[in-house]
Amino acid sequence: EFPDRFFDVGICESHAVAFAAGQAKAGMRPIVDIYSTFLQRSFDQVFQEVALQNLPVTFMMDRAGLTGPDGPTHHGVFDIGYMRLFPNMAVMAPGDAVDLREMVDFAIELGSPCSIRYPKCNAVEIEGERQPVELGKSEVFHWGHDGMIVACGTLLRECLQAAQTLREEGLDVGVVNVRFIKPLDAEVMRRVLAESQFVVTVEEGQLMTGFGSALLEFANDEGLSATHVRRLGLPDRFVEHGERGELLAELKLDATGIVRTCRELADGEVTVGSHSTAAAK
């Protein structure tokens, strides 16, 4: 629609970020679209040129999560940790295509740095009435009396499928669509932590410094117990090539794996609070 507003800087991620910062300083609202794994190369520019200056640059982090046959060099699994470090930076994780469209419009109007992580897979849309995107607000699909699944971004559909299966079995498990990793929805997260028998966080990224870690930090800062929180995500190793669905199943991040984890927690078969998913091989 606006071909004169598109700039291809080539394979030079650090320049792309600095270039966008200059545009933002001149009053524009640039969008920087880079693979999650390659935005790592411009960490210093994100810090010095964008976050420190509090400039309205939107980072669209493509291929966030597992990229299947592209392998460990292209899996975008570190961005949650390195983007939430920066003051002034909002970090968003859309749960589906509906979220993604709204978040792009929201980001352009925000007036400060933000990042949006989205996966390498076909876009899905969650059916039903949806809540509008608001800064630091999550979306609650269902409050569960027995437990809560807190979905961070790309695996929302799997979490909803898992919760439906569990409810059919008589275990009332709710689902929260996080939307904002930073700032966290303090009101909803307090209730999740205080009222749930168990909490399972699900993210397509490294557990270390990831969303689950952010929730545990929040609990600690708020003086809330988090011994009933179980994190699902990627363990402390590099994940090899493979079809995305197969990798998710191996890591217990598909609906079947999430159901199994919730059942174990409800039955008291595992120790909550420990690292989840496949052990390092």
C-alpha positions in Angstrom: 0.0 0.0 0.0 2.9 2.3 0.8 5.9 1.1 -1.3 7.8 4.3 -0.8 7.8 3.7 3.0 9.6 0.3 2.8 13.4 0.1 3.3 15.4 -3.0 2.8 18.7 -2.5 4.6 20.0 -6.0 3.7 21.6 -8.4 6.2 22.5 -5.6 8.6 20.3 -5.8 11.6 22.2 -3.3 13.7 21.9 -0.7 11.0 18.2 -1.4 10.6 17.6 -0.6 14.3 19.8 2.5 14.2 18.1 3.7 11.0 14.7 3.2 12.6 15.7 5.1 15.6 16.7 8.0 13.4 13.3 7.9 11.7 11.6 7.9 15.1 13.6 10.9 16.2 12.4 12.7 13.1 8.8 12.1 14.1 8.0 8.9 12.2 6.7 5.6 13.6 9.0 2.9 12.1 8.3 -0.8 12.3 11.5 -3.0 12.3 10.7 -6.5 11.0 13.5 -8.9 11.8 13.7 -12.6 12.7 13.8 -13.0 16.5 17.1 -14.9 16.4 18.8 -12.2 14.3 17.6 -9.2 16.3 20.0 -10.5 18.9 22.8 -9.1 16.7 21.5 -5.6 17.4 21.2 -5.8 21.1 23.3 -2.8 21.8 21.5 -0.6 19.2 18.1 -1.6 20.8 19.6 -0.4 24.1 21.4 2.7 23.1 19.4 4.0 20.2 15.9 3.0 21.0 15.2 2.1 24.6 17.5 4.6 26.3 16.0 7.4 24.1 12.5 6.1 24.7 11.7 6.3 20.9 8.5 4.9 19.4 10.1 2.0 17.4 8.0 -1.2 17.0 10.0 -4.4 16.7 8.1 -7.1 14.8 10.0 -10.3 15.8 9.3 -12.8 13.1 9.8 -16.6 13.7 9.6 -16.3 17.4 9.5 -19.8 18.9 10.4 -23.0 17.1 11.1 -22.8 13.4 11.0 -26.5 12.7 13.5 -27.7 10.0 15.4 -24.3 10.1 17.0 -25.6 13.3 18.8 -24.1 16.3 20.3 -21.2 14.4 16.8 -19.9 13.5 14.7 -20.9 16.5 13.5 -17.6 18.1 13.6 -18.7 21.7 15.7 -16.0 23.5 13.8 -12.8 22.7 11.5 -12.8 25.7 14.6 -12.7 28.0 16.6 -10.1 26.2 13.7 -7.7 25.3 12.1 -7.6 28.7 15.4 -6.4 30.1 15.1 -2.9 28.7 13.3 -0.1 30.6 10.7 1.7 28.5 10.1 -1.5 26.4 6.7 -3.1 26.2 6.8 -6.8 25.2 3.7 -8.3 23.5 2.9 -11.9 22.6 -0.2 -12.3 20.5 -2.1 -15.5 21.0 -3.6 -15.5 17.5 -4.0 -13.5 14.3 -6.7 -11.3 15.9 -4.3 -10.3 18.7 -1.6 -9.7 16.2 -3.6 -7.3 14.0 -4.8 -5.3 17.0 -1.3 -5.2 18.5 0.3 -3.7 15.4 -2.3 -0.8 15.4 -1.8 -0.4 19.2 2.0 -0.4 18.9 2.0 2.4 16.3 -0.1 4.6 18.6 1.8 3.8 21.8 4.5 6.4 21.5 7.3 4.4 23.1 9.4 1.3 22.3 7.6 -2.0 22.0 8.1 -5.5 20.5 5.7 -8.1 19.2 6.8 -11.7 18.8 5.0 -13.9 16.3 5.7 -17.5 15.0 6.6 -19.2 11.8 3.4 -21.0 11.2 0.0 -20.6 9.6 -2.1 -17.8 11.3 -5.0 -19.1 13.4 -7.9 -17.2 14.8 -9.5 -18.1 18.1 -13.3 -18.0 17.8 -15.7 -16.1 20.1 -16.0 -12.7 21.6 -12.6 -11.1 22.3 -11.4 -8.4 24.6 -9.7 -5.3 23.1 -5.9 -5.0 23.5 -5.0 -2.6 26.3 -1.5 -1.8 27.7 -0.6 -4.4 30.3 -3.9 -6.2 30.2 -4.3 -10.0 29.6 -7.4 -11.8 28.3 -9.1 -14.3 30.5 -11.0 -17.0 28.6 -12.2 -18.9 31.7 -11.5 -18.9 35.4 -10.9 -22.4 36.6 -11.8 -23.7 40.1 -9.1 -26.3 40.1 -6.2 -24.7 38.2 -5.1 -22.1 35.6 -3.1 -22.4 32.4 -1.3 -19.1 31.6 -0.6 -19.0 27.9 2.2 -16.8 26.6 1.6 -16.2 22.9 1.9 -18.8 20.2 0.6 -21.8 22.1 -2.8 -20.3 23.1 -4.7 -22.7 20.9 -3.0 -25.7 22.4 -3.7 -24.4 25.9 -7.4 -23.9 25.1 -7.6 -27.4 23.7 -5.9 -28.8 26.8 -8.3 -27.0 29.1 -11.3 -28.2 27.1 -10.1 -31.8 27.4 -9.5 -31.4 31.1 -13.0 -29.9 31.7 -14.6 -32.8 29.8 -12.7 -35.1 32.3 -14.1 -33.2 35.3 -11.1 -31.0 36.0 -12.0 -27.3 35.9 -9.0 -25.6 34.4 -9.1 -22.0 33.1 -6.9 -20.2 30.6 -5.4 -16.7 30.5 -4.0 -15.2 27.3 -1.1 -13.2 28.6 -0.8 -10.8 25.7 1.7 -8.5 27.6 4.8 -10.1 29.0 5.8 -6.6 30.0 4.1 -4.9 31.7 2.4 -7.8 33.3 -1.3 -7.7 34.2 -0.8 -7.3 37.9 -4.4 -7.6 38.8 -5.1 -10.8 36.9 -1.7 -12.4 37.9 -2.4 -11.7 41.6 -5.7 -13.5 41.3 -4.2 -16.4 39.4 -1.5 -16.9 42.0 -3.8 -16.5 45.0 -6.9 -18.5 43.9 -5.5 -21.4 41.9 -4.6 -24.9 43.3 -2.0 -25.1 40.6 -0.8 -22.8 37.8 0.9 -23.9 34.6 2.7 -21.3 32.4 3.2 -22.2 28.8 5.6 -20.5 26.4 7.5 -21.3 23.2 10.8 -20.0 24.4 13.6 -20.6 26.9 12.4 -21.1 30.5 15.5 -19.3 31.7 14.6 -15.6 31.7 11.3 -16.3 30.0 7.7 -15.5 30.8 7.4 -18.1 33.6 10.5 -16.5 35.2 8.8 -13.1 34.9 5.7 -14.4 36.8 7.9 -15.9 39.5 9.7 -12.6 39.9 6.3 -10.8 40.1 5.2 -13.2 42.8 8.4 -12.7 44.8 8.0 -8.9 44.5 4.4 -9.0 45.6 5.1 -11.4 48.5 2.9 -14.1 47.0 3.5 -17.8 47.1 4.5 -19.4 43.8 5.2 -23.0 45.0 2.2 -24.2 43.0 3.5 -22.7 39.7 4.9 -25.1 37.0 6.6 -23.7 34.0 6.4 -25.3 30.5 8.9 -24.2 27.9 12.3 -25.0 26.4 15.0 -26.5 28.7 18.5 -25.3 29.0 19.8 -26.8 25.7 19.7 -26.1 22.0 16.7 -27.7 20.3 17.6 -29.4 17.0 15.8 -29.6 13.6 12.4 -31.2 13.3 8.8 -30.5 12.3 7.3 -27.9 14.6 4.5 -30.2 15.8 7.0 -33.0 16.5 9.2 -30.7 18.5 6.3 -29.3 20.5 5.2 -32.9 21.4 8.8 -33.9 22.4 8.9 -30.8 24.7 5.4 -31.5 26.1 4.2 -28.2 24.7 1.4 -29.6 22.6 -2.1 -30.0 24.0 -1.4 -33.6 25.0 1.7 -32.6 27.0 -0.2 -29.7 28.7 -3.0 -32.0 29.7 -0.6 -34.6 31.1 1.1 -31.9 33.2 -2.1 -30.6 34.6 -3.3 -34.1 35.5 -0.1 -34.8 37.3 -0.4 -31.5 39.3 -4.0 -32.2 40.1 -3.1 -35.7 41.3 -0.1 -34.5 43.3 2.2 -36.8 41.2 4.9 -34.2 40.6 6.6 -31.4 42.6 5.3 -28.0 41.5 7.7 -25.2 41.0 10.3 -27.3 39.2 11.5 -26.9 35.6 9.2 -28.4 33.1 9.3 -30.2 29.8 12.0 -32.5 28.5 15.2 -32.8 30.5 18.4 -31.7 28.9 19.8 -34.4 26.7 
